[in-house]
């Protein structure tokens, strides 16, 4: 008989959780808020962003409802890599968009819902 229990209360509490995605929240800078300056750059920005999507770097992309920027969910695990990737886009090169980065990880409390052993 197996003396091991599946009691999740006895499981160790993780002290960290690996980053699996990066949330990138972009905002137009003052320079990017001038439509006559912004529109020519957008002609290059859109194809460059599509290329990142097709390469699997961008998983999801959204516009902020007030049109002040974008939100990307990136298939990256490092915020520095995300920063380097997005600052190379035409809006970044032109100083028209800046990003804040939020590392994302799996929701650890979901482990408490599991009552069976992981299958090998």
Order of alpha helices (4+ residues) and beta strands (2+ residues): beta-alpha-beta-beta-alpha-alpha-beta
